Amino acid sequence: MKKTLISLLFTASLTTLSAHSATPPNTLVVVQSLDDAISFDPAQGFETSTVQAFTNLYQRLLQSDPAHPVDLRPTLASSWKAGSDNRSLTFTLQDGATFASGNPIRPEDVIFSLSRVIKLNLEPSFVLTQLGWNAKNIDSQLTKTSANQVTLHWDAAVSPAFVLSLLSAPVASIVDEKEALSHQVNNDLGHQWLSSHSAGSGPYQIRRYVPHEVLLMTANPRSPGGAPKLSTLLIKNVPEAATRRLVIEQGDADIARNLGSDQFSALQHKPGVTPVSVPIASLYYLLFNTQSSATLKNPAFWEASRYLFDYDGIANGLLKGQFSIHQSFLPSGYLGALNDTPYTYNPEKAKAILAKAGLSNVSFKVVVNNQPPYLDIAQALQASFAKGGVKIELIPSLSSEVTAKMASHQFDATVTSWGPDYFDPNTNAAAFATNPEDGSSKLAYRAGWHIPELTAETQKAVALTDNAQRAALYEKLQRQVQKSSPYVIGLQAHQLIALRSNIKGYQQGMNPDMVYYSQVTK
C-alpha cells in the first residue's frame, strides 16, 4: 500500500485538509456515513452501506443491467433454463470464471452460497425462504447436475421469473466455498470472517475494514467482469452531511453520498463539483390506522386526504431535489409501475368530500420519526390538512418508538417510508396489497386493513410466468390501492450525491445495491 494512501486512511483529517487538494490518481475516495454497517457477509448484511458494497465485492448468477435494471443479464451463469414443471431452474456457469482467490467458480460454490443463507437464517434470508426453502430441505433442493451446471428446485407456488428476480438480490451473492471454510470458526460457515472480509468474484475485494472509520477495497484483476478502472476504492466514514459537502467542495473526496437538500443546493454552482439527484426506489406516504377510529376507517376520509397532501409543495418546494411526485406503490422503474398522478392538492374538494360523508371537526395524531425528512414532511402536511379543515397533532418520536407503536396498533397515523428488499414488484405489492392476518409486519396489517381479495390477487402475480401478464396485474392492483386504501402515497425519494467534475463512468440505480464503481475513471 502506498504511503500516501496509508496517510489518507489512518491519519488525515478530512475537515482540516487544505482547500483545492486532490485525491490520489488511481484511488476513488468516497465519503458517506458507514455507521450503519453491521456485516459485509452477504448472508447478513442488510444495511445501506453493506448492500451498496456487495455489487462491487460479489457477483450473482444473474444481475440487473445497470442501464436497464428491469432486464436481468447473465453474470456468473452463462445461461439458464426452466424445468417443465416450472418449479426448477438449471444454470450453466461461465467457463473459466474464478474468485479473487484464484479458486474456480463451481456448482458447489453456488450450492454452498445459497444453502448457507438458509442455514445461517439471518435477516435477509427471508428473500430466499419465499421459495419454501428451510434448513431441513435445502440440501435436497440444490443439485450439481454436471461439472458446470447446478439445478435449483422449489416447492412454493411461484414462477421461474420470480425466482430469477430473487436470485439477483445481494443475499444470493456467490461466495468462494473453499476460502470461506478456510476461516470457519465453530461451524459458522465462515460468517465471522466474512463480516469484515470478502470472498467473491466482484471487481473489488476488501483489503481492510475499520468499523466506523473506513472500508478499503482493492482491485480484483481476476473478476469475470473484468478488472476495475481504478485500483483502489476508499470509502471514508464522514457522518455529517455538512462535512461531506465541505470535503467534496475542497476536492478531498471524489464522491460525496447522502447529502441533504441544503448541501445539494449549495453545491449547484460550485466549480469542480457536479451535483446529481438519483431517483431511488424509496416511497414516502401517510398511513392511517383504521382500528383507531371510525373516521380513519372511512374511505371518504381516505379520498379527502389524497387532496390534502401538498405533493408539489413538498417535492418541488420544501424539499426540492430530494423527491419527485409519485402516487402508486411500485416505484418508477419497476416492472408494472404506475406513474400517473391523478391527485393534486385541492383543499376545497377535500372539504366537499368530507361534508358529503358527514365528517366534521376531523382531527388525528401523527406519530413521526423526529429526523428529517420525516418530520419536515409531517409539518408540511399539518399545514396543508389544516386548510381543508382537518387538524393534525404531531408526535415526534424516535424511529424505534414509531416502529413499536405501529406494530402494536397504538397510533392514529404516521408519515413513513418503504424501500424494496429485492428488485421485483412483489417486494412492494406484498407490503401494500396483502394482509395474511398473521401478525406479520405487512403494512396492511399495521393499518388494520382487511383485504382477502387483494391478497389473493397479489399472491397470484408471483405465480405468473409471463412478465406482461404480471405487469398488467400489478397495474390493476396499484389502481385499486391508489383509489381507495389507508395509504396516501405521495413521494419517491432521490439520493443526492456530488461528484468531482473529473469523475466519469459512475453508475447508480434505484435499488440500494445498484452502486457501480468498477467503470469509474478520473
C-alpha positions in Angstrom: 0.0 0.0 0.0 1.3 3.4 -0.9 2.5 5.7 1.8 0.1 8.4 0.7 -2.9 6.0 1.0 -1.8 4.9 4.4 -1.7 8.5 5.5 -5.2 9.2 4.0 -6.6 6.1 5.6 -5.3 6.4 9.1 -4.1 9.9 9.9 -5.7 12.5 7.6 -8.4 14.7 9.0 -10.8 15.4 6.1 -12.1 18.5 7.8 -8.7 20.1 8.1 -7.1 19.3 4.7 -6.3 22.4 2.7 -8.6 23.6 0.0 -8.2 22.5 -3.6 -6.3 19.4 -2.6 -6.5 16.3 -4.8 -7.1 12.6 -4.2 -4.5 10.0 -5.3 -4.7 9.5 -9.1 -5.6 5.7 -9.0 -7.8 5.9 -5.9 -11.5 6.7 -5.8 -12.3 8.4 -2.4 -16.0 8.3 -1.4 -17.3 10.0 1.7 -20.6 8.9 3.4 -21.8 7.5 6.7 -20.6 4.0 7.5 -22.1 3.9 10.9 -25.0 1.6 9.9 -22.6 -1.2 8.7 -23.0 -4.4 10.7 -21.7 -7.1 8.5 -20.2 -7.5 5.0 -21.3 -11.1 4.8 -24.0 -11.1 2.1 -25.9 -13.7 4.2 -26.3 -11.0 6.9 -25.6 -7.5 5.5 -28.9 -5.7 5.0 -27.8 -2.1 5.8 -27.4 0.6 3.2 -23.6 0.7 3.5 -23.1 -3.0 3.2 -25.6 -3.6 0.5 -24.0 -0.8 -1.6 -20.7 -2.6 -1.3 -21.9 -6.1 -2.4 -22.2 -5.4 -6.1 -18.6 -4.3 -6.1 -17.4 -7.3 -4.0 -19.5 -10.2 -5.2 -21.4 -11.4 -8.3 -24.6 -13.4 -8.6 -25.8 -15.9 -11.2 -27.6 -13.1 -12.9 -27.9 -9.4 -12.2 -29.8 -6.3 -13.3 -28.4 -4.5 -16.3 -27.0 -1.2 -14.9 -28.5 0.8 -17.8 -31.9 -1.1 -17.8 -32.5 -2.6 -14.3 -35.6 -4.5 -15.3 -33.6 -6.6 -17.7 -31.7 -9.4 -16.0 -28.4 -10.4 -17.6 -26.2 -13.4 -17.1 -23.3 -12.8 -14.8 -21.7 -15.9 -13.3 -24.2 -18.0 -15.2 -23.8 -18.1 -18.9 -27.4 -19.3 -19.4 -30.4 -20.9 -17.6 -33.4 -23.0 -18.4 -36.7 -23.5 -16.5 -37.8 -27.0 -15.8 -41.0 -28.3 -17.4 -42.8 -28.2 -14.0 -42.0 -24.5 -13.6 -40.5 -25.5 -10.2 -36.8 -25.7 -11.1 -34.1 -23.8 -12.9 -30.8 -25.2 -14.3 -27.9 -22.8 -14.6 -24.8 -23.3 -16.7 -21.8 -21.5 -15.3 -19.3 -19.4 -17.2 -16.3 -21.2 -18.4 -13.0 -20.4 -16.6 -14.5 -17.9 -14.1 -12.6 -17.6 -10.8 -12.9 -15.9 -7.5 -10.5 -13.2 -6.3 -8.6 -16.1 -4.5 -8.0 -17.8 -7.9 -10.3 -20.7 -7.0 -12.6 -21.7 -9.9 -16.3 -20.9 -9.6 -18.1 -24.3 -9.4 -21.6 -25.6 -8.9 -20.5 -26.5 -5.3 -20.0 -22.8 -4.7 -23.5 -21.9 -5.8 -24.9 -24.6 -3.6 -22.8 -23.6 -0.6 -23.7 -19.9 -1.0 -27.5 -20.3 -1.2 -27.7 -23.0 1.4 -25.6 -21.1 3.9 -28.1 -18.2 3.7 -30.8 -20.6 4.7 -28.8 -22.4 7.4 -27.5 -19.2 9.0 -31.1 -17.8 8.9 -30.1 -14.2 9.3 -32.2 -11.1 8.4 -32.1 -11.2 4.6 -32.7 -14.9 4.4 -36.5 -14.3 4.0 -35.8 -13.3 0.4 -34.9 -16.9 -0.4 -37.2 -18.7 2.1 -40.1 -17.4 0.0 -39.3 -20.4 -2.2 -40.2 -22.8 0.6 -36.6 -23.4 1.4 -35.6 -24.1 5.0 -32.7 -25.7 6.9 -34.3 -29.2 6.7 -35.0 -29.3 3.0 -32.3 -27.0 1.4 -29.8 -29.7 0.8 -32.2 -31.6 -1.4 -33.3 -28.6 -3.3 -29.9 -27.7 -4.8 -28.2 -30.2 -7.0 -25.0 -30.3 -9.0 -26.1 -31.7 -12.4 -22.9 -31.6 -14.3 -19.3 -30.2 -13.9 -20.6 -26.7 -14.8 -24.3 -26.9 -14.1 -26.5 -26.6 -11.0 -30.2 -27.1 -10.6 -32.4 -25.3 -8.1 -35.7 -26.7 -7.1 -38.5 -25.1 -5.0 -42.0 -26.1 -3.7 -43.6 -22.6 -3.4 -46.3 -21.6 -5.9 -44.0 -19.0 -7.6 -42.8 -18.8 -11.2 -39.3 -19.1 -12.5 -39.4 -15.4 -13.5 -40.0 -14.5 -9.8 -37.2 -16.8 -8.7 -34.8 -15.2 -11.1 -35.6 -11.8 -9.6 -34.8 -13.2 -6.1 -31.5 -14.7 -7.3 -30.4 -11.2 -8.5 -30.6 -9.9 -4.9 -27.5 -9.3 -2.8 -28.3 -12.1 -0.5 -27.8 -14.5 -3.4 -24.2 -13.5 -4.0 -21.9 -16.4 -4.8 -19.3 -17.0 -2.1 -16.0 -18.8 -2.5 -16.7 -22.0 -0.5 -13.0 -23.0 -0.1 -11.9 -19.5 1.0 -14.9 -19.1 3.4 -14.5 -22.5 5.0 -10.8 -22.0 5.5 -11.8 -19.3 8.0 -14.6 -21.2 9.6 -15.0 -21.0 13.4 -17.3 -23.3 15.3 -19.1 -24.4 12.1 -20.2 -20.8 11.3 -19.6 -21.3 7.5 -17.0 -18.5 7.6 -19.6 -16.0 8.8 -17.4 -14.3 11.4 -14.5 -13.8 9.0 -16.8 -12.7 6.2 -18.3 -9.9 8.3 -15.1 -7.9 7.7 -13.6 -9.7 4.7 -14.7 -10.8 1.3 -14.6 -14.0 -0.7 -16.2 -13.0 -4.0 -15.6 -12.5 -7.7 -16.6 -8.9 -8.0 -14.3 -6.1 -9.3 -13.0 -5.3 -5.9 -12.1 -7.2 -2.7 -11.9 -5.9 0.9 -8.3 -5.0 1.8 -9.2 -3.6 5.2 -12.3 -2.6 7.2 -12.1 -0.4 10.3 -15.6 -0.1 11.8 -17.0 3.4 11.9 -13.9 4.7 10.1 -13.1 3.3 6.7 -13.7 0.5 4.1 -10.7 0.0 1.8 -11.1 -2.1 -1.3 -8.5 -3.1 -3.9 -8.9 -4.2 -7.5 -9.6 -7.9 -8.2 -7.9 -8.4 -11.6 -9.4 -11.9 -11.9 -13.0 -10.7 -11.8 -15.0 -12.4 -14.6 -16.5 -9.0 -15.5 -13.0 -7.5 -15.9 -10.7 -5.5 -13.5 -12.0 -2.1 -12.4 -10.6 1.0 -14.0 -9.2 2.3 -10.7 -7.0 0.1 -8.5 -8.3 1.3 -5.1 -11.7 2.2 -3.6 -11.6 4.0 -0.3 -15.0 4.7 1.5 -14.5 7.0 4.4 -16.9 7.4 7.2 -18.0 11.1 7.4 -21.2 11.1 9.5 -22.3 14.7 9.0 -23.8 15.8 5.6 -22.4 19.3 6.1 -18.9 18.0 6.4 -19.3 15.8 3.4 -20.3 18.8 1.4 -17.2 20.7 2.6 -14.9 17.7 1.7 -16.2 17.3 -1.8 -16.1 21.1 -2.4 -12.4 21.2 -1.3 -11.5 18.3 -3.5 -10.6 16.0 -0.7 -13.0 13.4 -2.0 -14.2 12.3 -5.4 -17.8 11.4 -4.4 -20.0 12.5 -1.5 -23.1 10.5 -0.9 -26.3 11.1 1.0 -26.4 14.9 1.0 -29.3 16.9 2.3 -31.3 19.4 0.3 -29.4 22.3 1.8 -26.0 20.9 0.9 -27.2 19.9 -2.5 -28.5 23.4 -3.3 -25.2 24.9 -2.0 -23.2 22.9 -4.5 -25.3 23.7 -7.5 -22.8 26.3 -8.9 -19.6 25.4 -7.3 -16.7 25.0 -9.7 -15.3 21.4 -10.0 -18.4 19.8 -8.5 -21.3 18.1 -10.2 -24.4 17.5 -8.0 -26.6 14.6 -9.1 -30.1 13.7 -8.0 -30.7 9.9 -8.5 -34.2 8.5 -8.2 -34.3 5.6 -5.8 -37.0 3.1 -5.0 -38.0 4.5 -1.6 -41.6 5.7 -1.3 -42.9 8.2 1.4 -46.5 8.1 2.4 -49.1 8.8 5.1 -50.6 5.7 6.7 -53.8 5.5 8.7 -54.6 3.0 11.4 -58.2 2.0 10.6 -58.6 0.5 14.0 -58.0 3.8 15.7 -61.4 5.5 14.9 -64.4 5.3 12.6 -63.2 8.4 10.8 -59.8 6.9 9.9 -61.6 3.7 8.6 -63.9 5.7 6.4 -63.0 5.5 2.6 -64.3 9.1 2.2 -61.7 10.3 4.6 -59.0 8.4 2.7 -60.2 10.1 -0.5 -60.3 13.6 1.0 -56.7 13.0 2.3 -55.5 12.5 -1.2 -56.5 16.1 -1.9 -54.9 17.4 1.3 -51.4 16.1 0.6 -49.4 19.0 -0.9 -47.4 16.9 -3.4 -46.0 19.8 -5.4 -45.3 22.0 -2.4 -43.2 19.2 -0.7 -41.5 17.7 -3.7 -40.7 20.9 -5.7 -40.7 23.5 -3.0 -39.9 22.4 0.6 -37.5 19.5 -0.3 -36.6 20.4 -3.8 -34.3 17.8 -5.5 -34.9 15.2 -2.8 -38.3 13.9 -4.0 -40.5 13.6 -7.1 -44.3 13.2 -7.0 -45.3 9.5 -7.1 -48.7 8.1 -6.1 -48.6 4.3 -6.5 -46.9 1.6 -4.5 -44.4 0.5 -7.2 -41.5 2.9 -7.7 -40.9 4.3 -11.1 -38.6 2.0 -12.9 -40.1 -1.3 -11.6 -42.0 -3.8 -13.8 -45.6 -2.7 -13.9 -45.0 0.6 -12.2 -48.0 3.0 -12.5 -46.6 6.5 -13.0 -49.8 8.6 -13.4 -50.5 11.2 -10.7 -54.3 11.7 -10.6 -54.4 13.6 -7.3 -53.4 17.2 -6.7 -53.6 19.4 -3.7 -57.2 20.7 -3.5 -58.5 21.7 0.0 -61.9 22.8 -1.3 -62.5 19.5 -3.0 -61.4 17.7 0.2 -63.9 19.8 2.2 -66.7 18.8 -0.1 -65.9 15.1 0.2 -65.8 15.3 4.0 -69.1 17.2 4.1 -70.8 14.8 1.9 -69.7 11.9 4.1 -70.9 13.8 7.2 -67.4 14.1 8.6 -66.8 17.4 10.5 -64.2 18.6 13.1 -61.8 15.9 12.0 -58.6 15.6 13.9 -56.0 12.9 14.4 -52.5 12.4 15.7 -49.4 11.6 13.6 -46.5 9.8 15.3 -43.5 10.5 13.2 -39.7 10.0 13.2 -38.2 13.1 14.7 -35.5 13.2 12.0 -35.6 14.8 8.5 -37.2 14.4 6.1 -40.0 12.7 8.0 -40.7 15.5 10.4 -40.3 18.1 7.6 -43.0 16.2 5.6 -45.3 15.8 8.6 -45.1 19.5 9.4 -46.0 20.4 5.8 -49.0 18.0 5.9 -50.1 19.6 9.2 -50.3 22.9 7.4 -51.9 21.6 4.2 -54.5 19.5 6.0 -55.4 22.5 8.2 -56.5 24.4 5.0 -59.0 21.6 4.5 -60.4 21.9 8.0 -58.5 18.8 9.3 -56.4 19.2 12.4 -53.2 17.2 12.8 -51.3 16.9 16.1 -47.7 15.8 15.6 -46.0 13.5 18.0 -42.2 13.5 17.1 -40.6 10.3 18.3 -37.5 8.1 17.9 -37.6 5.8 15.0 -37.8 2.7 17.3 -40.8 4.2 19.1 -42.6 4.8 15.8 -42.0 1.2 14.8 -43.2 -0.1 18.1 -46.4 1.9 18.0 -47.1 0.8 14.5 -46.6 -2.9 15.4 -48.9 -2.7 18.4 -51.5 -0.5 16.6 -51.1 2.3 19.1 -51.3 5.2 16.7 -53.7 7.1 14.5 -51.4 7.8 11.6 -47.7 8.1 10.7 -45.6 9.5 7.9 -43.1 6.9 6.9 -41.3 5.3 4.0 -40.9 1.9 2.4 -37.9 0.6 0.4 -37.7 -2.6 -1.5 -35.9 -5.7 -0.3 -35.2 -7.1 -3.7 -35.7 -5.9 -7.3 -39.1 -7.4 -8.1 -42.6 -5.8 -7.9 -43.7 -8.4 -5.3 -41.4 -6.7 -2.7 -43.8 -3.8 -2.6 -47.0 -5.5 -3.6 -46.7 -7.9 -0.7 -46.3 -5.0 1.7 -49.0 -2.7 0.4 -51.6 -5.1 -1.0 -51.5 -8.2 1.2 -52.6 -8.9 4.7 -52.1 -12.5 5.7 -53.8 -11.7 9.1 -51.0 -13.5 10.9 -49.4 -10.5 12.8 -46.6 -10.2 10.3 -45.2 -6.7 9.6 -47.1 -6.1 6.3 -48.3 -2.5 6.0 -51.9 -3.6 5.6 -51.7 -5.4 8.9 -50.3 -2.3 10.6 -53.2 -0.3 9.1 -55.7 -2.9 10.2 -56.9 -3.2 6.6 -58.6 -6.5 5.8 -58.1 -7.3 2.1 -58.5 -11.0 1.3 -59.3 -10.3 -2.4 -56.2 -8.1 -2.9 -54.1 -10.6 -1.0 -55.2 -13.4 -3.3 -54.5 -11.3 -6.4 -51.0 -10.4 -5.2 -50.2 -14.0 -4.5 -51.4 -14.9 -7.9 -49.0 -12.4 -9.5 -45.9 -14.3 -8.3 -47.1 -17.5 -10.0 -47.4 -15.9 -13.4 -44.6 -16.8 -15.9 -45.3 -14.1 -18.4 -43.9 -10.7 -17.4 -46.5 -8.8 -19.5 -49.3 -10.6 -17.6 -47.5 -9.8 -14.3 -47.2 -6.1 -15.2 -50.9 -5.9 -16.1 -51.9 -7.4 -12.8 -49.6 -5.1 -10.8 -51.1 -2.1 -12.6 -54.6 -3.2 -11.7 -53.5 -3.7 -8.0 -51.9 -0.3 -7.9 -55.0 1.4 -9.3 -57.1 -0.2 -6.6 -54.8 0.8 -3.8 -54.3 4.3 -5.3 -58.0 4.9 -5.4 -59.1 3.6 -2.0 -56.7 2.5 0.7 -55.5 3.8 4.1 -52.2 4.9 2.5 -51.7 8.3 0.8 -48.6 7.6 -1.3 -47.1 10.9 -2.4 -43.4 10.9 -3.0 -40.5 8.9 -4.5 -37.1 9.7 -3.0 -34.0 10.8 -4.7 -30.5 10.3 -3.4 -28.5 13.4 -3.5 -24.8 12.9 -4.3 -22.0 15.1 -5.6 -19.1 14.1 -7.8 -15.9 16.0 -8.6 -16.2 17.1 -12.3 -13.3 14.8 -13.4 -15.2 11.7 -12.3 -16.5 9.7 -15.3 -18.3 6.3 -15.5 -20.1 6.3 -12.2 -23.4 4.5 -12.3 -26.2 4.2 -9.7 -29.6 2.5 -10.0 -32.8 2.7 -8.0 -32.1 -0.1 -5.5 -29.5 0.2 -2.7 -27.2 -2.5 -4.2 -27.1 -0.8 -7.6 -24.0 1.2 -7.0 -21.3 0.6 -9.6 -17.7 1.8 -9.1 -15.9 -0.5 -11.5 -16.0 1.7 -14.6 -15.1 5.0 -12.8 -12.2 6.9 -14.1 -10.7 10.3 -13.1 
